[in-house]
Amino acid sequence: MVTTRAASKRPKRNKSPNIPKAKSPLTKQSKKHRDSNNENKEQGLVQAQAQARNPRKRKEPPTAQPTPITNRKRPKPEPAKPSPAKDSKGNADEDIVIVINRAPVLHLWSACVTRFLHRRLSWSTCLSAGKAISAICAVSKGRSVGVFEKPEETEERKREKEERRKMMAALEEVEVMGFRLRLERKGEERLVVMGGRTMDGVEEGLRRKFGDTYERLREVMEKGLESWKGEEEELDRRAFGMYEVFRPSVQQGQRGWGKKGELRLSSVENVVKRDGA
């Protein structure tokens, strides 16, 4: 008899039902956070690449731009100045320009020439001679331009002129630049007599007219005259022509009568100084 073992039956386990697992809310949030981080990284990468291609320039504070030279006005060239006068020590200084009329210039120049030609005469006598020469030229010029009328030659005037001529013949005569002047003693001084009137030898009037330039102008005139030492006759012949060259320039005729012009010390020096001296 064959015995058979009955197969033992294992009890079946109860399988748990397939219940879907619930996803925790933290997992969803973490995913969203990752996604946003990825997007931020991508955007940052794009911006970095863009900056690498187009680097941002650093802003610098604005600086003042210089004006182009082409926009500036070019200065006009200054006219050439005459050679400056020099003082007694030979030092050159700025050219002095004096605005004055002609009469005082001729007065001082004639006085300086008188002293150079006649060294025995005092400075007051030389100033008197200069004033007389200036007056003679003023009267002659005034008549030529119609400012003065020539007085009528009456019998009485002729008689007065003859009496003066006899009186003047007894006086000392001095000749300067072609002018014959008569000297009359007045106290301790000898002064020029002209037309019955004595020409004073006062210097203050000239000083006031020239102002601070008086001494400088006189120095230039006297220094130039000294270069003619030994050639006094030639200087006497040319002296008035020198004055006509350096004197102040004014209009011709009545328009220039008594008007002021420019007298340059450099012109006086250049004209008066003898060539080669």
SELUM-752388 format. One line per 4 residues: their letters; for each residue z, x, y of N, C-alpha, C. Coordinates in Angstrom, 2 decimals. Atoms other than C-alpha are relative to their C-alpha. Example, Ala and Ser with C-alpha at 12.3 -4.5 7.8 and 13.67 -1.06 7.14 Angstrom:
AS) 0.00,0.89,-1.19,7.80,12.30,-4.50,0.00,0.90,1.20 ~ -0.06,-0.82,-1.19,7.14,13.67,-1.06,0.73,-0.77,1.09
//
This chain:
MVTT) 0.00,0.88,-1.16,0.00,0.00,0.00,0.00,0.88,1.15 ~ 0.19,-0.85,-1.21,-1.12,1.47,3.00,0.69,-0.66,1.13 ~ -0.72,0.54,-1.17,1.09,1.17,5.88,-0.66,0.49,1.26 ~ 0.60,-0.35,-1.33,-0.33,1.22,9.29,1.05,-0.12,1.06
RAAS) -0.99,0.03,-1.10,1.55,2.14,12.41,-0.64,-0.77,1.12 ~ 0.52,0.80,-1.13,1.13,-0.29,14.98,0.05,0.83,1.27 ~ 0.05,-0.78,-1.28,0.04,1.27,18.18,0.99,-0.55,0.98 ~ -1.02,0.44,-0.97,2.76,1.29,20.65,-0.67,-0.29,1.35
KRPK) 0.57,0.40,-1.31,1.87,-0.41,23.74,0.94,0.39,1.15 ~ -0.77,-0.38,-1.20,2.96,1.15,27.02,-0.05,-1.15,1.00 ~ 0.01,1.10,-1.00,4.01,-1.25,29.59,-0.84,0.42,1.21 ~ 0.86,-0.25,-1.16,1.49,-1.46,32.35,0.83,-0.04,1.29
RNKS) -0.68,-0.04,-1.32,2.70,-0.42,35.76,-0.72,-0.92,0.96 ~ 0.58,0.86,-1.04,2.24,-2.71,38.56,-0.52,0.87,1.15 ~ 0.60,-0.78,-1.10,-0.20,-1.09,40.91,0.24,-0.72,1.32 ~ -0.20,0.57,-1.36,0.54,-1.52,44.54,-1.32,-0.45,0.55
PNIP) 1.26,0.50,-0.56,-2.02,-3.55,46.30,-0.56,0.96,1.09 ~ 0.66,-0.88,-1.01,-4.55,-1.68,48.50,0.17,-0.59,1.40 ~ -0.28,0.48,-1.38,-2.95,-2.46,51.77,-0.45,1.07,0.97 ~ 0.49,-1.02,-0.99,-4.73,-0.72,54.61,1.17,0.55,0.81
KAKS) -1.06,-0.64,-0.79,-2.56,1.82,56.40,-0.20,-0.28,1.50 ~ 0.06,0.27,-1.46,-1.75,0.97,59.98,-0.03,1.33,0.75 ~ 0.12,-1.21,-0.84,-2.81,3.58,62.46,1.01,-0.07,1.13 ~ -1.03,-0.01,-1.04,-0.07,4.60,64.76,-0.66,0.11,1.38
PLTK) 0.56,-0.09,-1.37,-0.65,4.18,68.47,-0.04,1.42,0.49 ~ 0.01,-1.40,-0.46,0.15,7.89,69.01,-1.29,0.69,-0.39 ~ 1.25,-0.61,0.45,-2.90,8.81,67.00,-1.14,-0.35,0.90 ~ 1.08,0.42,-0.91,-5.20,6.77,69.25,0.12,0.73,1.33
QSKK) -0.17,-0.67,-1.30,-3.67,8.25,72.35,-0.38,1.47,-0.11 ~ 0.34,-1.42,0.17,-4.03,11.78,71.00,-1.50,0.19,-0.02 ~ 1.46,-0.11,0.05,-7.68,11.14,70.30,-0.60,-0.15,1.38 ~ 0.53,0.18,-1.37,-8.29,9.83,73.77,0.29,1.24,0.85
HRDS) -0.35,-1.19,-0.77,-6.47,12.82,75.21,-0.92,1.15,-0.33 ~ 0.92,-1.06,0.39,-8.61,15.16,73.18,-1.38,-0.21,0.60 ~ 1.33,0.28,-0.56,-11.74,13.42,74.29,-0.06,0.34,1.49 ~ 0.01,-0.28,-1.46,-10.74,13.64,77.96,0.07,1.50,0.25
NNEN) -0.05,-1.46,-0.18,-9.85,17.32,77.56,-1.35,0.63,-0.26 ~ 1.33,-0.54,0.28,-13.21,17.96,75.98,-0.96,-0.26,1.16 ~ 0.89,0.31,-1.14,-14.96,16.18,78.85,0.32,0.90,1.19 ~ -0.38,-0.88,-1.12,-12.96,18.19,81.40,-0.49,1.42,-0.22
KEQG) 0.48,-1.34,0.29,-13.83,21.40,79.64,-1.50,0.11,0.21 ~ 1.45,-0.02,-0.19,-17.50,20.49,79.59,-0.37,0.01,1.48 ~ 0.28,0.02,-1.44,-17.44,19.64,83.30,0.34,1.34,0.65 ~ -0.38,-1.31,-0.56,-15.60,22.88,84.10,-1.00,1.06,-0.35
LVQA) 1.00,-0.97,0.41,-18.14,24.82,82.08,-1.26,-0.14,0.83 ~ 1.21,0.24,-0.81,-21.01,23.18,83.98,0.17,0.53,1.41 ~ -0.25,-0.48,-1.36,-19.39,23.92,87.33,0.03,1.51,0.06 ~ -0.04,-1.47,0.02,-18.73,27.54,86.35,-1.39,0.58,-0.09
QAQA) 1.37,-0.48,0.10,-22.36,27.98,85.33,-0.75,-0.18,1.30 ~ 0.68,0.25,-1.28,-23.52,26.42,88.60,0.45,1.01,1.05 ~ -0.51,-0.98,-0.96,-21.27,28.73,90.62,-0.54,1.38,-0.30 ~ 0.55,-1.31,0.35,-22.52,31.71,88.67,-1.43,0.14,0.50
RNPR) 1.39,-0.06,-0.48,-26.10,30.77,89.58,-0.06,0.06,1.52 ~ -0.01,0.06,-1.46,-25.31,30.00,93.25,1.40,0.37,0.51 ~ -1.35,-0.39,-0.46,-22.28,32.03,94.33,0.24,-0.49,1.43 ~ -0.35,0.54,-1.33,-20.50,30.53,97.34,0.25,1.17,0.95
KRKE) -0.15,-1.05,-1.00,-20.73,32.68,100.43,1.30,-0.19,0.75 ~ -1.27,0.06,-0.73,-17.56,33.57,102.19,-0.27,-0.24,1.48 ~ 0.17,0.32,-1.42,-17.28,32.07,105.62,0.73,1.03,0.84 ~ -0.59,-0.96,-0.91,-16.68,34.60,108.34,0.11,-0.61,1.39
PPTA) -0.14,0.56,-1.36,-15.43,33.84,111.86,-1.21,0.34,0.85 ~ 1.19,-0.26,-0.84,-18.28,33.50,114.35,0.28,1.11,1.00 ~ -0.12,-1.09,-0.98,-18.85,36.53,116.49,-0.99,-0.24,1.13 ~ 0.87,0.17,-1.18,-20.34,36.62,119.96,-1.24,0.87,-0.17
QPTP) 1.26,-0.72,0.16,-23.98,37.58,119.77,-0.39,0.63,1.33 ~ 0.41,-0.62,-1.27,-25.14,40.12,122.38,-1.32,-0.57,0.48 ~ 1.24,0.50,-0.59,-27.83,39.00,124.76,-1.11,1.00,-0.23 ~ 1.10,-0.95,0.23,-31.16,40.52,123.78,-0.40,0.68,1.30
ITNR) 0.38,-0.75,-1.19,-32.30,43.22,126.17,-1.26,-0.57,0.62 ~ 1.25,0.53,-0.53,-35.65,41.52,126.49,0.22,-1.16,0.95 ~ -0.27,1.13,-0.88,-33.97,38.57,128.22,0.62,0.43,1.33 ~ -0.63,-0.46,-1.23,-32.33,40.73,130.87,-1.06,0.41,1.02
KRPK) 0.91,-0.40,-1.07,-33.93,41.37,134.23,0.11,1.51,0.20 ~ -0.01,-1.44,-0.20,-34.94,44.97,134.67,0.27,0.30,1.47 ~ -0.27,-0.32,-1.40,-33.45,46.50,137.82,-1.18,0.69,0.65 ~ 1.10,-0.63,-0.73,-35.94,47.49,140.49,0.38,1.43,0.34
PEPA) -0.32,-1.40,-0.35,-36.19,51.23,141.12,0.37,0.12,1.46 ~ -0.43,-0.19,-1.37,-34.34,52.31,144.23,-0.94,0.96,0.71 ~ 0.87,-0.92,-0.75,-36.39,53.95,147.00,0.64,1.38,0.11 ~ -0.50,-1.37,-0.10,-36.08,57.69,147.23,0.71,0.20,1.33
KPSP) -0.78,-0.25,-1.21,-33.42,58.75,149.69,-0.37,1.37,0.57 ~ 0.25,-1.32,-0.58,-33.99,61.58,152.17,1.10,0.96,-0.37 ~ -0.99,-1.02,0.37,-32.22,64.83,151.58,1.24,-0.15,0.86 ~ -1.24,0.21,-0.75,-28.56,64.54,152.59,0.29,1.14,0.96
AKDS) -0.43,-1.01,-0.95,-27.15,66.36,155.60,1.12,0.83,-0.61 ~ -1.04,-0.88,0.50,-24.76,69.25,155.05,0.97,0.33,1.13 ~ -0.99,-0.33,-1.01,-21.54,70.08,156.82,-0.02,1.49,0.30 ~ -0.02,-1.39,-0.44,-20.58,73.41,158.39,0.21,0.98,-1.15
KGNA) -0.22,-0.85,1.16,-19.58,74.77,154.96,-1.15,-0.04,-0.99 ~ 1.16,0.07,0.89,-22.92,73.93,153.40,0.14,-1.01,-1.11 ~ -0.21,1.01,1.03,-21.56,71.06,151.31,-0.82,-1.24,0.32 ~ 0.83,1.20,-0.21,-23.97,68.15,150.85,0.87,-1.24,-0.04
DEDI) -0.71,1.27,0.02,-22.67,64.70,151.66,-1.01,-1.13,0.08 ~ 0.90,1.16,-0.05,-24.08,61.19,151.69,-0.67,-0.07,1.36 ~ 0.74,0.11,-1.25,-26.77,60.66,154.31,0.64,-1.07,0.88 ~ -0.61,0.91,-0.95,-25.29,59.03,157.40,-1.09,-0.66,0.82
VIVI) 0.96,0.77,-0.79,-27.27,56.27,159.08,0.75,-0.64,1.16 ~ -0.62,0.54,-1.20,-26.36,55.33,162.66,-0.95,-1.01,0.62 ~ 0.80,1.03,-0.66,-27.61,52.09,164.17,0.35,0.03,1.48 ~ -0.27,-0.24,-1.42,-27.95,52.78,167.91,-1.33,-0.03,0.75
NRAP) 1.24,-0.06,-0.77,-30.46,52.63,170.74,-0.32,1.45,0.38 ~ 0.50,-1.36,-0.18,-32.40,55.64,171.95,0.72,0.78,1.11 ~ -0.54,-0.71,-1.16,-30.69,56.47,175.26,1.17,0.92,-0.35 ~ -1.09,-0.93,0.34,-27.42,57.88,173.82,-0.46,1.17,-0.87
VLHL) 0.49,-1.08,0.86,-29.38,59.90,171.24,-0.66,1.08,0.85 ~ 0.64,-0.97,-0.89,-31.51,61.54,173.94,1.04,0.69,0.88 ~ -1.07,-0.58,-0.81,-28.38,62.07,176.05,0.68,1.14,-0.74 ~ -0.69,-1.04,0.76,-26.58,64.02,173.31,-0.94,1.14,-0.36
WSAC) 0.95,-1.05,0.39,-29.68,65.89,172.16,-0.32,0.91,1.20 ~ 0.30,-0.81,-1.20,-30.53,67.02,175.72,1.19,0.87,0.38 ~ -1.18,-0.79,-0.30,-26.94,68.17,176.23,0.11,1.20,-0.93 ~ -0.06,-1.09,0.99,-27.04,70.24,173.01,-1.07,1.06,0.29
VTRF) 1.08,-0.94,-0.31,-30.40,71.78,173.97,0.35,0.80,1.26 ~ -0.38,-0.70,-1.24,-29.10,72.61,177.48,1.02,1.10,-0.29 ~ -1.02,-1.00,0.32,-26.11,74.40,176.01,-0.58,1.15,-0.79 ~ 0.62,-1.07,0.78,-28.27,76.37,173.59,-0.85,0.91,0.90
LHRR) 0.88,-0.78,-0.88,-30.70,77.46,176.31,0.77,0.69,1.13 ~ -0.76,-0.53,-1.15,-28.08,78.06,179.04,1.47,0.07,-0.40 ~ -1.34,-0.11,0.57,-24.93,79.28,177.34,1.07,0.24,1.07 ~ -0.96,-0.23,-1.07,-23.28,80.12,180.65,0.55,-1.31,0.56
LSWS) -0.42,1.28,-0.56,-23.01,76.42,181.52,1.09,-0.62,-0.86 ~ -1.08,0.67,0.72,-19.95,74.40,180.58,-0.56,-1.22,-0.72 ~ 0.43,1.19,0.75,-20.14,71.48,178.16,-0.11,-1.21,0.92 ~ 0.10,1.12,-0.96,-19.51,69.05,181.05,-1.31,0.07,0.77
TCLS) 1.28,-0.15,-0.71,-22.51,70.47,182.92,-1.16,-0.38,-0.92 ~ 1.07,0.33,0.96,-24.65,70.15,179.78,-0.06,-1.51,-0.23 ~ 0.00,1.46,0.14,-23.55,66.52,179.34,-0.60,-0.67,1.24 ~ 0.59,0.52,-1.23,-24.48,65.87,182.98,-1.52,0.14,-0.03
AGKA) 1.44,-0.21,0.11,-27.93,67.37,182.34,-0.61,-0.97,-1.00 ~ 0.50,0.94,1.00,-28.35,65.25,179.23,-0.08,-1.42,0.53 ~ 0.01,1.35,-0.58,-27.45,62.08,181.11,-1.13,-0.15,1.00 ~ 1.10,0.06,-0.97,-29.95,62.92,183.86,-1.35,-0.13,-0.70
ISAI) 1.27,0.08,0.73,-32.79,63.50,181.36,-0.17,-1.37,-0.63 ~ 0.07,1.33,0.60,-31.95,60.25,179.55,-0.33,-1.06,1.05 ~ 0.27,0.97,-1.07,-31.97,58.35,182.87,-1.45,0.10,0.49 ~ 1.39,-0.18,-0.44,-35.32,59.86,183.94,-0.97,-0.66,-0.98
CAVS) 0.88,0.58,1.03,-36.94,58.85,180.64,0.12,-1.52,-0.06 ~ -0.19,1.45,0.03,-35.42,55.36,180.76,-0.76,-0.66,1.14 ~ 0.71,0.57,-1.15,-36.82,54.72,184.25,-1.51,0.07,-0.22 ~ 1.44,-0.15,0.24,-40.23,56.09,183.29,-0.50,-0.99,-1.06
KGRS) 0.38,0.94,1.06,-40.34,54.00,180.09,0.06,-1.43,0.50 ~ -0.13,1.36,-0.52,-39.12,50.89,181.88,-1.16,-0.39,0.89 ~ 1.15,0.30,-0.85,-41.91,51.14,184.43,-1.28,-0.14,-0.80 ~ 1.24,0.05,0.79,-44.56,51.75,181.78,-0.13,-1.31,-0.78
VGVF) 0.06,1.26,0.77,-43.63,48.57,179.84,0.20,-1.22,0.89 ~ -0.13,1.12,-0.92,-43.15,46.46,182.96,1.39,-0.53,0.21 ~ -1.38,0.45,-0.21,-39.35,46.22,182.92,0.44,0.29,1.43 ~ -0.32,-0.39,-1.38,-38.96,48.08,186.23,-1.28,-0.01,0.82
EKPE) 1.12,-0.08,-0.94,-41.23,47.75,189.22,0.16,1.22,0.88 ~ -0.04,-1.18,-0.85,-42.13,50.82,191.20,0.27,-0.43,1.44 ~ -0.34,0.42,-1.36,-40.50,50.59,194.63,-1.14,0.29,0.98 ~ 1.04,-0.14,-1.01,-42.77,50.21,197.63,0.28,1.22,0.86
ETEE) -0.13,-1.21,-0.80,-43.41,53.41,199.57,-0.06,-0.36,1.49 ~ -0.09,0.27,-1.44,-42.21,52.55,203.06,0.23,1.30,0.76 ~ -0.24,-1.17,-0.84,-41.86,54.95,205.97,1.45,0.47,-0.13 ~ -1.41,-0.37,0.13,-38.09,54.87,205.66,0.25,0.70,-1.32
RKRE) -0.20,-0.62,1.32,-38.26,55.69,201.95,-0.61,1.39,-0.02 ~ 0.62,-1.33,-0.05,-40.61,58.60,202.59,0.89,0.98,0.74 ~ -0.88,-0.86,-0.78,-38.21,60.00,205.18,1.23,0.40,-0.81 ~ -1.17,-0.29,0.85,-35.25,59.75,202.76,-0.34,1.00,-1.10
KEER) 0.41,-0.91,1.07,-37.16,61.51,200.02,-0.19,1.42,0.54 ~ 0.19,-1.32,-0.60,-38.06,64.36,202.34,1.34,0.67,0.30 ~ -1.32,-0.56,-0.28,-34.45,64.83,203.39,0.68,0.47,-1.30 ~ -0.59,-0.39,1.28,-33.31,64.92,199.75,-0.66,1.25,-0.55
RKMM) 0.73,-1.16,0.52,-36.00,67.43,198.88,0.49,1.28,0.67 ~ -0.50,-1.17,-0.72,-34.78,69.83,201.58,1.41,0.36,-0.47 ~ -1.36,-0.26,0.45,-31.18,69.41,200.43,0.00,0.56,-1.42 ~ 0.03,-0.45,1.40,-32.07,69.90,196.74,-0.54,1.42,-0.11
AALE) 0.58,-1.34,0.06,-34.02,73.07,197.50,1.08,1.06,0.09 ~ -1.07,-0.99,-0.17,-30.75,74.80,198.37,0.92,0.04,-1.22 ~ -0.88,0.06,1.17,-29.13,73.89,195.02,-0.55,0.85,-1.15 ~ 0.38,-0.77,1.20,-29.17,75.83,191.76,-0.88,-0.86,-0.89
EVEV) 0.93,0.73,0.87,-32.03,74.87,189.47,0.14,0.46,-1.44 ~ -0.01,-0.31,1.43,-31.99,74.67,185.68,-1.10,-0.83,-0.65 ~ 1.13,0.69,0.64,-34.97,73.79,183.48,0.31,-0.20,-1.48 ~ -0.27,0.36,1.39,-34.56,71.99,180.15,-1.10,-0.93,-0.49
MGFR) 1.04,0.84,0.64,-37.42,70.62,177.99,-1.04,-0.49,1.01 ~ 1.01,0.37,-0.99,-39.77,70.60,180.99,0.56,-0.77,1.19 ~ -0.63,0.71,-1.12,-37.31,68.80,183.30,0.70,1.03,0.90 ~ -0.65,-0.88,-0.97,-36.24,70.63,186.46,1.16,-0.76,0.64
LRLE) -1.21,0.66,-0.45,-32.69,69.72,187.32,0.72,0.87,1.02 ~ -0.75,-0.68,-1.04,-30.56,70.60,190.33,1.50,-0.21,-0.22 ~ -1.45,0.04,0.22,-26.90,71.45,190.00,0.74,0.10,1.33 ~ -0.85,-0.01,-1.18,-24.34,70.68,192.66,1.45,0.15,-0.44
RKGE) -1.39,-0.23,0.37,-20.76,71.94,192.57,0.86,-1.16,0.47 ~ -0.94,1.07,-0.26,-18.21,69.16,192.34,1.37,0.44,-0.52 ~ -1.28,-0.55,0.43,-14.73,70.67,192.31,-0.23,1.26,-0.80 ~ 0.17,-1.17,0.86,-14.61,73.13,189.43,-1.25,-0.10,-0.87
ERLV) 1.17,0.21,0.86,-17.72,71.73,187.75,-1.29,-0.02,0.81 ~ 1.33,0.14,-0.58,-21.42,71.88,188.44,-0.70,-1.14,-0.73 ~ 0.60,1.20,0.58,-23.15,68.55,187.87,-1.41,-0.19,0.57 ~ 1.39,0.24,-0.38,-26.76,67.39,188.06,-0.05,-1.11,1.05
VMGG) 0.22,0.99,-1.04,-27.85,65.53,191.17,-1.41,-0.54,-0.17 ~ 1.30,0.63,0.19,-30.68,63.04,190.79,-0.08,-1.25,0.88 ~ 0.19,1.15,-0.89,-31.98,60.60,193.42,1.18,-0.22,0.92 ~ -1.15,0.11,-0.87,-29.00,61.35,195.65,1.27,-0.42,-0.71
RTMD) -1.18,0.42,0.77,-26.57,60.45,192.86,0.38,1.10,-0.99 ~ -0.50,-1.03,0.92,-24.40,62.80,190.80,0.19,-0.59,-1.39 ~ -0.15,0.41,1.39,-24.58,62.49,187.00,1.31,0.58,-0.54 ~ -1.29,-0.50,0.50,-21.10,62.71,185.50,-0.16,0.71,-1.35
GVEE) 0.02,-0.74,1.27,-20.29,64.99,182.57,1.10,-0.44,-0.94 ~ -1.07,0.53,0.85,-17.80,62.70,180.81,-0.55,-0.26,-1.40 ~ 0.43,0.11,1.41,-17.98,62.73,177.01,0.45,-1.29,-0.66 ~ -0.59,1.16,0.66,-15.93,59.64,176.23,-1.00,-1.14,-0.20
GLRR) 1.00,1.07,0.15,-18.83,57.26,176.83,-0.86,0.18,-1.23 ~ 0.81,-0.29,1.19,-20.92,58.97,174.16,0.82,-0.19,-1.27 ~ -0.85,0.15,1.18,-18.01,59.07,171.73,0.14,-1.47,-0.40 ~ -0.15,1.43,0.30,-17.55,55.31,172.00,-1.28,-0.57,-0.60
KFGD) 1.26,0.54,0.50,-21.24,54.64,171.36,-0.30,0.46,-1.43 ~ 0.26,-0.53,1.34,-21.45,56.85,168.27,1.15,-0.24,-0.96 ~ -1.14,0.25,0.88,-17.97,56.15,166.95,0.38,1.24,-0.80 ~ -0.47,-1.08,0.87,-16.79,58.24,164.01,-1.08,1.02,-0.34
TYER) 1.09,-0.91,0.37,-20.22,59.84,163.56,-0.34,0.99,1.11 ~ 0.37,-0.85,-1.15,-20.23,61.59,166.96,0.09,1.48,-0.34 ~ -0.19,-1.42,0.29,-18.80,64.94,165.84,-0.96,0.49,-1.07 ~ 0.91,-0.41,1.09,-20.92,65.01,162.67,-1.42,0.16,0.52
LREV) 1.35,-0.10,-0.55,-24.14,64.34,164.60,-0.13,1.21,0.90 ~ 0.04,-1.17,-0.90,-23.33,66.94,167.23,-0.04,1.29,-0.81 ~ -0.01,-1.18,0.86,-22.60,69.48,164.48,-1.38,0.25,-0.60 ~ 1.33,-0.15,0.60,-25.98,68.82,162.82,-1.01,0.49,1.04
MEKG) 0.92,-0.42,-1.06,-27.85,69.18,166.13,0.21,1.47,0.37 ~ -0.29,-1.38,-0.42,-26.10,72.42,167.14,-0.33,1.00,-1.10 ~ 0.31,-0.91,1.11,-26.48,73.95,163.69,-1.51,0.20,-0.13 ~ 1.45,-0.13,0.05,-30.22,73.21,163.69,-0.54,0.84,1.14
LESW) 0.45,-0.79,-1.15,-30.62,74.71,167.16,0.29,1.48,-0.20 ~ -0.33,-1.41,0.22,-28.91,77.93,166.07,-1.05,0.71,-0.85 ~ 1.06,-0.63,0.80,-31.77,78.52,163.64,-1.15,0.50,0.87 ~ 1.04,-0.43,-0.94,-33.97,79.05,166.74,0.46,1.17,0.86
KGEE) -0.50,-1.12,-0.80,-31.92,81.94,168.06,-1.03,1.13,0.03 ~ 1.05,-0.99,-0.19,-34.31,84.52,169.49,-1.34,-0.63,0.30 ~ 1.24,0.74,-0.28,-37.01,81.83,169.89,0.28,-1.14,0.99 ~ -0.43,1.03,-0.95,-35.49,79.97,172.85,-1.18,-0.63,0.75
EELD) 1.13,0.54,-0.75,-38.76,79.58,174.75,-0.81,-0.98,-0.86 ~ 0.73,0.89,0.91,-40.51,78.07,171.74,0.79,-1.28,-0.25 ~ -0.85,1.18,0.19,-37.58,75.74,171.15,-0.05,-0.89,1.23 ~ 0.05,0.78,-1.24,-37.60,74.65,174.82,-1.30,-0.77,0.09
RRAF) 1.30,0.65,-0.05,-41.27,73.80,174.49,-0.12,-1.15,-1.00 ~ 0.14,0.98,1.08,-40.86,71.79,171.28,1.15,-1.00,-0.09 ~ -1.22,0.80,0.17,-37.45,70.19,171.79,-0.21,-1.49,0.22 ~ 0.18,1.44,-0.26,-38.59,66.90,173.33,-0.87,-0.63,-1.09
GMYE) 0.81,0.51,1.11,-41.23,66.49,170.62,0.82,-0.22,-1.25 ~ -0.90,0.19,1.14,-38.50,66.91,168.00,0.74,-1.33,0.14 ~ -0.72,1.26,-0.24,-36.57,64.07,169.59,-0.90,-1.20,-0.30 ~ 0.91,1.11,0.24,-39.64,61.84,169.42,-0.22,-0.25,-1.49
VFRP) 0.17,0.15,1.45,-39.79,62.45,165.65,1.23,-0.65,-0.63 ~ -1.19,0.50,0.69,-36.16,61.78,164.65,0.69,-1.16,0.71 ~ -0.67,1.07,-0.73,-35.22,59.18,167.31,-0.08,-1.33,-0.75 ~ 0.04,1.31,0.67,-34.45,55.60,166.19,-1.34,-0.70,0.22
SVQQ) 1.28,0.70,-0.06,-37.55,53.55,165.43,0.21,-1.44,0.46 ~ -0.07,1.37,-0.54,-37.97,50.37,167.50,-1.42,-0.49,0.27 ~ 1.31,0.57,-0.28,-40.82,48.02,168.37,-0.57,0.55,1.30 ~ 0.67,-0.48,-1.20,-43.37,48.99,170.97,0.13,-1.02,1.13
GQRG) 0.03,0.89,-1.17,-43.40,47.59,174.50,1.36,-0.57,0.35 ~ -1.23,0.61,-0.47,-40.83,45.27,176.01,0.89,-0.48,-1.15 ~ -0.81,0.48,1.13,-39.74,43.97,172.58,0.97,1.05,-0.50 ~ -0.87,-1.06,0.47,-38.26,47.35,171.74,0.91,0.57,1.08
WGKK) -0.79,-0.55,-1.10,-36.68,47.94,175.13,1.50,-0.27,-0.22 ~ -1.45,0.12,0.17,-32.97,48.62,174.69,0.45,-0.43,-1.38 ~ -0.36,0.42,1.34,-33.09,47.62,171.02,0.55,1.18,-0.82 ~ -0.59,-1.02,0.86,-31.20,49.46,168.31,-0.88,0.26,-1.21
GELR) 0.71,-0.39,1.20,-32.73,51.34,165.43,0.87,0.92,-0.84 ~ -0.75,-0.86,0.91,-31.65,53.62,162.58,-0.27,1.47,0.30 ~ 0.07,-1.45,-0.17,-30.91,57.28,163.18,0.64,0.63,-1.23 ~ -0.49,-0.65,1.20,-30.55,59.36,160.01,0.32,1.47,0.29
LSSV) -0.39,-1.39,-0.20,-28.65,62.62,160.09,-0.89,0.96,-0.78 ~ 0.88,-0.87,0.80,-30.86,64.03,157.34,-1.32,0.23,0.72 ~ 1.24,-0.16,-0.75,-33.91,63.40,159.53,0.19,0.98,1.16 ~ -0.29,-0.92,-1.10,-32.29,65.19,162.49,0.04,1.43,-0.52
ENVV) -0.12,-1.35,0.57,-31.44,68.17,160.29,-1.35,0.56,-0.40 ~ 1.29,-0.48,0.49,-34.89,68.41,158.71,-0.97,0.31,1.13 ~ 0.93,-0.19,-1.10,-36.73,68.12,162.04,0.41,1.19,0.87 ~ -0.47,-1.01,-0.95,-34.57,70.47,164.11,0.00,1.40,-0.62
KRDG) -0.12,-1.32,0.62,-34.07,73.31,161.62,-1.34,0.70,-0.06 ~ 1.25,-0.80,-0.01,-36.67,76.04,162.02,-0.42,0.34,-1.42 ~ 0.52,-0.29,1.33,-38.90,76.60,159.00,0.30,1.45,-0.38 ~ -0.29,-1.33,0.48,-37.81,79.55,156.93,1.36,0.52,0.40
A) -1.32,-0.47,-0.43,-34.38,79.78,158.58,1.05,-0.28,-1.04
//
